Amino acid sequence: MALTIRSAGWEAGERIPVRFTADGEDVSPAVRFTGATKEAQAFALVFDDPDAPMGTWVHWVLYNIPGTVLELSEGLPRSELLPNGMAQGRNSWDTLGYRGPSPPPGKPHRYIFHLYALARPVGLAPGLTAAKLEALVKPHVVATATYLGTYGRDAPKGRSRP
């Protein structure tokens, strides 16, 4: 069985509920990992928007997830450290923790969870960017999984002329 990640909040490829966006409560969704082998001693997670106008926009960086933790509860706090030694990194707003989708009006954007199963715990300090995290864990990755959701805001309607 291959490594998978899924959210209890939406089906793969479906619209992300407003609750998990900047238009709603902006809380992190519950996610579950399955199919991890004994080789996976830790996990790292990045949630991003590859369709952002200024390039990929990172919404969440979470790492030092023990291999025994296969589920993250909804609404994790925006703090450096979480239970079980998990650490949060800096998103594209340069803040810690989850920040939900908030695309400009127009075509819906894709939002992707990237899950990395690691051969060993990495014990990294809180506050890493996604790019730094991915570079540091790359040598330890034994499996990866992704999970997609979409979210968009309606484009403003044009004004009618008198």
Secondary structure, DSSP 8 states (H G I E B T S, - for coil): ---EEEESSS-TTSB--GGGSTTTT-----EEEE---TT--EEEEEEEETT-TTS-EEEEEEEEEETT--EE-SS--SSSB-GGG-EE-B-TTS-BS-------BSS-EEEEEEEEEESS-----TT--HHHHHHHHGGGEEEEEEEEEEE-B---------
